[in-house]
């Protein structure tokens, strides 16, 4: 893996119930770029801590509340948020989380660098217990996602990466793994622009007429395309790893839904752009709602 985290670093992460993440540092940990201090390593630990809370609820009875917009909310969302924020506090950077307080734009617009967090992306998939949900953490700098981690605890798949560090995936990742184990398990991933059949991935929960029209246009261009369904930010990760070539999203998403996957996709050779303007998605806007977008391998 490229880029080490500095001399004499070895991190052992011990996770307990709740937000405890104890770090002991020695050796070299490659694949994560250093920014100020070893904040990427802390972000990975925070993602695992959040996922540990999610899985504690997943194995128990799931009670569902609803927000004002009728989107579902569970105890797992709240507990994961608390664990992740506690872990990221060590970095000294502000945190904007789906389950955190509404932070006025007048305050947020002064942030040059901050964490953008979705403690449980794919709450519907979580409630349905199909395993297709993730914990997402992204580092945003001047409106761009420069690094991200996406962890699917049921599938035991961990993705991470940034433009300077590259994109990686590790399998069989449990919430109690050490960073040394992750180092050994991580493999580089790269987007694949052409394949036969051409593969499109779409949402399992949000299929729209515009999506169907887009897929039909791909059928005309590439012949019959293969159609994959997946929940949460795993759709972006499937394009990033080369399992699909494109992911169209013609339905609402928020910035925290996409930022971590966006960073990984950029690092693997993808674009995430508006279907008409071709402008890249931006973050920390006054309105945190994303426009429609297309993730495509280049």
C-alpha positions in Angstrom: 0.0 0.0 0.0 1.2 3.6 -0.7 2.0 6.2 1.9 2.7 5.4 5.5 1.4 7.2 8.5 4.8 8.1 9.9 7.6 6.4 11.8 7.0 4.1 14.7 3.3 3.7 14.4 1.3 0.6 15.3 -2.3 1.0 16.3 -4.3 -1.6 18.2 -8.0 -0.8 18.5 -9.9 -2.3 21.4 -13.6 -1.8 21.1 -16.0 -2.1 24.0 -19.8 -1.6 24.2 -20.3 2.1 23.6 -17.8 4.6 22.4 -14.5 3.3 23.9 -11.7 3.0 21.4 -8.2 2.7 23.0 -5.3 3.3 20.7 -1.7 2.1 21.2 0.7 3.4 18.6 3.8 1.7 17.2 5.1 0.5 13.8 4.0 1.6 10.3 0.4 1.7 9.0 0.3 2.1 5.2 -2.6 3.1 3.0 -3.8 6.1 5.0 -2.5 9.6 4.3 -1.5 11.7 7.3 -3.2 15.1 7.6 -2.1 17.1 10.7 -2.1 13.9 12.8 -3.2 10.4 12.2 -6.8 11.3 11.7 -7.6 8.7 9.0 -6.6 6.0 11.4 -8.9 7.5 14.0 -11.7 7.7 11.5 -11.4 4.0 10.7 -11.5 3.3 14.4 -14.6 5.5 14.8 -16.3 3.7 11.9 -15.7 0.3 13.6 -16.9 1.7 16.9 -20.1 3.0 15.3 -20.7 -0.3 13.5 -20.3 -2.1 16.8 -23.2 -0.1 18.2 -25.2 -0.7 15.0 -24.7 -4.5 15.3 -25.7 -4.5 19.0 -29.1 -3.2 18.0 -29.3 -5.3 14.8 -29.0 -8.5 16.9 -31.8 -7.2 19.2 -35.4 -6.0 18.7 -35.4 -3.0 16.2 -37.7 -0.2 17.3 -38.4 2.4 14.6 -39.3 6.1 15.0 -39.9 8.5 12.2 -38.4 12.0 11.6 -40.5 14.9 10.4 -39.9 13.9 6.8 -41.2 10.4 7.6 -37.7 8.8 7.1 -37.0 6.0 9.6 -34.8 6.4 12.7 -33.6 3.7 15.0 -31.7 3.4 18.2 -28.8 2.2 16.1 -28.6 5.6 14.3 -28.4 7.4 17.6 -25.9 5.0 19.3 -23.6 4.9 16.2 -23.7 8.7 16.0 -22.5 9.0 19.6 -19.7 6.5 19.2 -18.5 8.0 15.9 -18.5 11.6 17.2 -16.7 10.5 20.4 -14.0 9.0 18.2 -13.7 11.9 15.8 -13.4 14.4 18.6 -9.8 13.3 19.0 -9.0 14.8 15.5 -10.0 18.4 16.6 -12.1 18.8 13.5 -15.9 19.7 13.5 -18.4 17.0 12.7 -21.5 17.3 10.6 -23.7 14.2 11.2 -27.1 13.2 9.9 -28.1 12.5 13.5 -26.4 15.5 15.0 -27.7 18.9 15.7 -28.7 21.2 12.8 -25.7 23.4 12.4 -26.5 26.8 10.8 -24.8 27.5 7.5 -23.4 30.7 8.9 -21.3 28.5 11.2 -20.6 25.7 8.7 -19.5 28.0 5.9 -16.4 28.9 7.9 -15.2 25.3 8.1 -12.3 24.6 5.7 -12.1 21.0 6.8 -14.6 18.8 8.6 -16.0 15.3 9.0 -19.3 14.4 7.2 -20.9 11.4 8.8 -23.8 9.1 8.2 -23.9 6.8 11.2 -26.3 4.4 9.5 -26.8 4.7 5.8 -29.5 2.4 4.6 -31.8 2.5 7.6 -34.6 0.8 5.5 -32.2 -2.0 4.7 -31.2 -2.2 8.4 -34.9 -2.5 9.4 -35.4 -5.2 6.7 -32.3 -7.0 8.0 -30.9 -7.6 4.5 -27.4 -6.5 5.5 -27.0 -3.8 2.9 -26.4 -0.9 5.2 -23.2 1.0 6.0 -21.4 3.4 8.3 -20.0 6.3 6.3 -17.4 8.9 7.3 -15.8 11.4 4.9 -13.3 14.2 5.3 -14.3 17.3 3.4 -11.9 20.0 2.5 -13.1 23.2 0.8 -16.2 21.5 -0.5 -14.5 18.4 -1.8 -14.4 14.8 -0.3 -10.7 14.1 0.1 -10.9 10.8 2.0 -13.6 8.4 3.1 -14.4 5.1 4.8 -17.5 3.0 4.2 -18.1 -0.1 6.3 -20.8 -2.7 5.9 -20.7 -4.7 9.1 -23.0 -7.6 8.2 -21.2 -8.1 4.8 -17.9 -7.6 6.7 -16.7 -5.3 3.8 -14.6 -2.2 4.5 -13.8 0.4 1.8 -11.5 3.4 2.3 -9.5 5.8 0.2 -8.6 9.2 -1.1 -7.0 10.7 -4.1 -3.5 10.7 -2.6 -3.8 7.4 -0.8 -5.6 5.3 -3.5 -8.7 3.2 -2.9 -8.8 -0.1 -1.0 -11.2 -2.8 0.1 -10.8 -5.4 2.9 -13.1 -8.4 3.4 -14.0 -10.4 6.5 -13.6 -7.3 8.6 -15.1 -7.5 12.1 -15.6 -4.6 14.4 -12.8 -5.8 16.7 -10.0 -6.0 14.1 -6.7 -4.2 14.7 -5.3 -1.8 12.2 -2.5 -4.2 11.5 -5.0 -6.8 10.5 -6.7 -4.3 8.2 -3.4 -3.4 6.7 -2.8 -7.0 5.8 -6.3 -7.5 4.5 -6.6 -4.4 2.3 -6.3 -4.7 -1.5 -6.3 -1.9 -4.0 -9.5 -1.4 -6.1 -9.9 0.2 -9.4 -13.0 1.2 -11.5 -13.6 -0.7 -14.7 -15.0 1.5 -17.5 -16.0 -1.2 -20.0 -17.3 -4.7 -19.5 -19.5 -7.2 -21.2 -22.2 -7.1 -20.2 -22.2 -3.5 -19.1 -23.4 -3.4 -15.5 -25.6 -0.8 -13.9 -26.3 -0.7 -10.2 -29.4 1.0 -8.8 -31.2 1.5 -5.5 -33.1 -1.4 -4.0 -35.4 1.1 -2.2 -35.6 4.1 -4.6 -36.4 3.1 -8.2 -37.7 5.9 -10.4 -39.1 6.3 -13.9 -36.0 8.4 -14.7 -33.8 5.5 -13.6 -35.7 3.1 -15.9 -35.3 5.5 -18.8 -31.6 5.8 -18.2 -31.2 2.0 -18.1 -33.2 1.8 -21.4 -30.7 4.3 -23.0 -27.8 2.0 -21.8 -29.5 -1.0 -23.4 -29.6 0.9 -26.7 -25.9 1.9 -26.4 -24.4 -1.3 -25.0 -27.0 -4.0 -25.8 -28.7 -5.7 -22.9 -27.1 -4.5 -19.7 -26.8 -6.4 -16.4 -28.9 -4.8 -13.7 -27.7 -5.0 -10.1 -29.7 -3.9 -7.0 -28.0 -2.8 -3.8 -28.8 -0.6 -0.8 -27.0 2.3 0.8 -23.6 3.7 -0.4 -22.6 0.2 -1.4 -23.9 1.2 -4.8 -21.1 3.7 -5.2 -18.6 1.2 -3.9 -19.6 -1.4 -6.5 -18.7 1.1 -9.2 -15.5 2.0 -7.4 -14.4 -1.7 -7.2 -15.3 -2.5 -10.8 -18.3 -4.7 -10.1 -20.5 -2.2 -12.0 -19.8 0.5 -14.5 -22.4 3.1 -13.6 -24.9 4.1 -10.9 -27.6 6.6 -11.8 -29.3 8.4 -8.9 -32.5 10.2 -9.9 -34.0 10.5 -6.4 -33.2 12.5 -3.3 -30.0 12.0 -1.3 -28.3 14.1 1.3 -24.6 15.0 1.4 -23.8 12.5 4.2 -25.3 9.7 2.0 -22.6 10.2 -0.7 -19.5 11.9 0.6 -17.5 8.9 1.9 -18.4 6.8 -1.2 -17.6 9.8 -3.4 -14.0 10.0 -2.0 -13.4 6.3 -2.6 -14.9 6.5 -6.1 -12.7 9.4 -7.1 -9.6 7.5 -5.8 -10.5 4.5 -7.8 -11.1 6.3 -11.1 -14.8 7.4 -11.2 -16.7 10.6 -11.5 -19.8 11.7 -9.7 -21.5 14.4 -11.6 -24.8 16.0 -12.4 -26.4 14.3 -15.4 -27.0 17.6 -17.3 -24.3 20.1 -16.1 -21.6 17.4 -15.6 -20.5 19.3 -12.5 -19.0 17.3 -9.7 -21.0 17.1 -6.5 -20.0 19.7 -3.9 -20.3 19.5 -0.1 -21.2 21.8 2.8 -23.7 23.7 0.7 -26.3 25.9 2.4 -28.9 23.3 1.3 -27.4 19.8 2.2 -29.7 18.1 -0.4 -27.7 16.6 -3.3 -28.8 17.1 -6.9 -29.4 14.1 -9.1 -26.1 12.5 -10.1 -24.4 9.7 -12.0 -21.5 7.7 -10.7 -19.5 6.4 -13.7 -16.2 4.6 -14.2 -13.9 6.6 -16.4 
